[in-house]
């Protein structure tokens, strides 16, 4: 029986919001568990502790430290949000969960977080439409290659099988909305464009339009909580090779999103015109947005024919749709102005790999 849950990236936008979602439960099996947030700094420990969150400071790339954290805290389930592109981290976590399983005799679980961009033509996906009920793992394995996110997806399934851990992969699309965690409350893409637009007095787009899948942070955290609840109830749900869950609530034109930002920024006098300009180069876009150069075009222009089925079969019911999303751009700008106090580090290992 699951008693203790570790959420990695517990001070991050998604991870912190998941911690808040799980801790907000006032009834049911989740309420009976202990939620532990894994963070990287003492400052984060202090901030989350003041908010009533049980925390542990750990370097997730230190195999011995990860093992000690899992075993000392008797962790039965890990919700991994800290990185989708470093295969070492889930491997260490899963190996430790395997040892926890051997020590306790109780099943252990690992929920990974992937990204939908991986399943687009811009990222090299050659198969066209993909449903999370398809043999996604086999197709990823067949592709192979050196994409760090794909390598990590594959490692999760293989390591979980090897160590007797039940695994799941929540594949995350474009996420928006204000986070509810105690530390970082802003998403990645929209705030990056708001920052760059304000700094350079203009809003830029790529010369190709993307219509990516998207989800509001509250709908995303509800899906994670639903999955955790199903695990706690020992329900027979897809896992391992079949355990992909595309967290897609709707789609929206990225050009429409940027136009909404341009209108809002211009109305505030933060850019010189409401019209969108074209990025002069991928490198310029990457530098201004602080995205990795090799992936910036895919991140900003991809669409992908991605169909979510498994999440809805669990009973997931997203509340945000395309219309509500596009009408929220003014609040996205306001959120950046109010809450942009923590520098994002999600792409640090891809932009400056030598620093890791």
N, C-alpha and C positions, 0 to 999 in steps of 0.2 A: 504493500500500500504506500502510495506517495505521501510523504509527510513534509519534505523540505524541497523547495523549488529555488533554483539559482537563475537569475536573469543577468546575462552578461550585457555590457553596454548599459548598465543600470542608471548612468548619469546622462545618457544620450537622449536624443529626441524620441526615437521609437522605444528603446529599452526603458527609459524613464516613464514613458506613458503606459507601457505594459505593466510596470511595477505598480503604478497608480491604479490602473484598471483592476488588477488582481487584488490589491489591498482594499479597494472600495467595496468588495463583495461583503454583504452583511448576512448572507445565508448561503447554504449549499456547501459542497465539499471543498471548494477553493478557500472559503473562510477558515476551514480547519487546518490549512497548511501554513507553514512558515515561509515567507517570501524573503529571499536574500538577494540584494543587488550587488553585483560585482562592478567595482569602479577602479580607476587608475591612479587617482591622486588623493592625498590627505585632505585637500580642500573639498573634494567631492564627498569624501566620507563625512566631513563635518556638516556640509550642506544637507545631505540626505538624512543624516542622523537627526538633525534638528527637525526635519519633516516627519520623523517617526519611522524612517525606513531602516531596516537592519541591513548593514553593509559589510562588505569585505573588500579590502584593497588587494588586488592581485595582478601580476603581470601575466597575461594569458599566453604569452609566448614562452614562458618559463615552465617547462614540463613538470618539474618537481613541485613548483608552487601551485600549479593547477591540481595536481594529484592531492596535495596536502589540503587544499581548499575543499575539494569534493569530499574527501574522506573525513576530515575534521568536522565539517558541517553536516555530514550524513545526507548529502544531496541525492535525491532520487530522480529528479527531473531538471534538465537544463533547457532554458529558453535562450537560444544564442542569437544575439543581435549585434555583437561587437564588430564583426567583420564577415563579409561574404566572399572575400578574396584571398584569405590567408588560410590555407588548408591545415597548417600546423595547429591552429587553435582548436577547431572541432576535433581533430585527431587526438589531441591531448585530453580534451574534455571527455570524449567518448571512451578512451582508454581508462580514464579514472572512473567513469561510470561503470565500466565493466568490472573493475576491481571492487567497487561498491556493491555491485550485484553479487559477486562471489562472497563478499563478507556478510551481506545481510540475507541473501537468499531471496530478496524481493526484486521484482522487475524494475529496471531503470529506463529512462526515456530521454531522448534528445530531439528538440525542435530547432531546426536550422532555419536561417533566413536567407533566401536567394534573391535574385532580381529578375524581373521580366525582360529587361533589355537583352539579356542573354539569348532569348528566343526570338530574335528579330534578324532580318536579313542584314541589317547594318552591323550586327555583331557576328555575322558569319553563319547564322542558322539557315540551313539549306532546305528544310522540310516543309516550309509554308505553314499552314494552320497547325497549331498545337493545342491540344486539350490536356488538362492535368490528369485525365483518365487514360491518355495514351501511354505507350511504353516510353516515357520521357527519359528515364535513366538509361535505357538501352541506346536511345538515340544520342544522348550526351556521350556515352561511352564509345559509341561508334565514331563520333566526331573526333574525340581526343583533342589534340592540339594543345596550345599553351595558354589558353584563356584562363586567368586565375580563378574566376568565379566558377567556370565549368569544372576545373580541377577540384575545387572545393566541394561542389555538389557531389561529384563522384566519390571523393574521399569520405564524405559523410556516410553514404550508403554502405560502402565497402568496410569502413572501420566499424560501423554499427553491427553489421553482420558478423564480423570477426570477433567482436567482444560481447556479443549477446545483448546488445542494447537496441531498443525499439526506436527507430528514427522517423522523423517527419521533415518536410521541407516546405515552409511557407514562402512562396515566391512573391516578392513585394514589388508593386509597380510604383509609379509616381505618387508620392505621399504629400499631402498638403494639410493645412489647418494648424491651429495652436496646440502644441503638446501640453500634456498635463503632468509631466514629471517635475522633480524638484530642482533640476539643473538646466539642461538645455531644452528649450521649448520651441525651437524653430526647425523646420524641415531643411532640405538641402537645395533643391533646384530653384524654386521660386525666390527664396531669400538671396541666393547667389546672383540672380538676375537683377533683383532690386538693388543690391549693393553696387554692382557694376554699373547699373544705369544711373544711379545717383552720382557716383564718382565721376563718370564720363559724360554726364548730362544728356544721355541718349539711350534708347532701348534698342537692342540689336537682336536680330534673328538670323538663322541660317537660310540659305537659298532654297532649302527643301523643307516642306511642311511635314511635321510628324503629328500623328494622332494617337498618342500612347494611352495605355490603360492607366487608370488612376484610382486612388482611394483616399478618403478622409482619415486622418489619424484615429478618430474615435471609432470608425468602422473597422479599421485594421486591428486596433487593440481588442475590439469585441471578438474578432475572429480568433486571435491568439487565446483569449480567455475561453472561448467556446471549445477550442481544441484541447486546452488543458482540462476543462471540465469533462470532456469525453474520455480523456485518458484516466482521470480520477474515477470515473464510473466504470472503467474497464470495458468500454464499448468496443466492439470489433470494427475498427475504422481502418481505412487504407494506411499502410505504413511501409517503411523501407523503400524498395524499388517502386512501389505503387503509391507511396505517401507524399506525392506532390500536391500542394494546395495553392492555386493561383488566386491571389488576394485582389482580384479585379472587380471593382464595383461599377465602373463605367469608363468611357473614353472621353477625350476632349482634344480639340485641335490646339497644339502648342502655340501656333500663331494667334489663335483667339485668346489664349491665356496671356501672351505677351502684349497683345493689343489692349487687353483690360488693364494690365500693369501700366502701359504707356499712358492710357487715359487718366488713370489715378495719379500717377507721378506728375503728369503735366498739370493737372488740376491743383496739385500741391506746390507747383513751381519748382519741382525738383529735377525736371528735364526740360530741354529747350523746345521740344515739339512733341506732339502726340503720335507722329508717324514713326513706323519701325524702319530701322536701317539694316543693311546686310553686313554680317561679319566679314571683314576683309580676308580673314584666314582662320583655319582651325586653331593655329597656335595663339593668335590674338584672343580668340574666344576662350581658350583654355586658360591663358594667363589671367584674363580679367575675371573669369568665373571661378578660378582656382579649381579647375577640373583636370584630370589627366589628359594630356594631349592625344594619346592613342584612342581614347574612348569618348572624347567630347562630342564628336559628331553623332555617334550612335546615341549618346545620352540625350541629345537635343533634337534629333530628327527621326528617331525610330518610331515605328508604329507596331508592327507585328500583328499577326492574326492569332491572338491568344484567347482561349476560351476557358473560363473557370466553370468547373462542374463539382469537384469534390467539396469545395468550401460550402457551396449552396446545399449540397446533400447533407452536410452536418446540421443545417438549419440556420446558416448565416443569412442575415437580412440587413444589408447596408442601408443607411438612411440618407446618404448623400448621393446625388445624381449629377449629371453634366451641367444642367441649368443652375443648380444651387452652387456648384463649384465655380462656374464662370462669373456668377454674381458676387463672389466672395473676394475678388481681387483687391478691393479697397481695404478689407480687413487684413489681407496678407501684407500689404504695404504697412499698415498701422502696426502689425505684429513685429515687423522688422524694426521699425522705429522705436518700439517700446522694449523689445526683448532681445535685441541683437548684442548680447554681452559676452557670449562664449564663442570662441573661434572654433569652427567645425574642423574635425580631424579625420573624417571618414575616408578621405582619399590620400592621407599622408603617406601610406606605404607604397602607393602607386605613383605619386608625384615625386617623392624623395625616398626611393627604396633604400638608399645607403644609410638613412637615418634610423632604420628599423633594426 
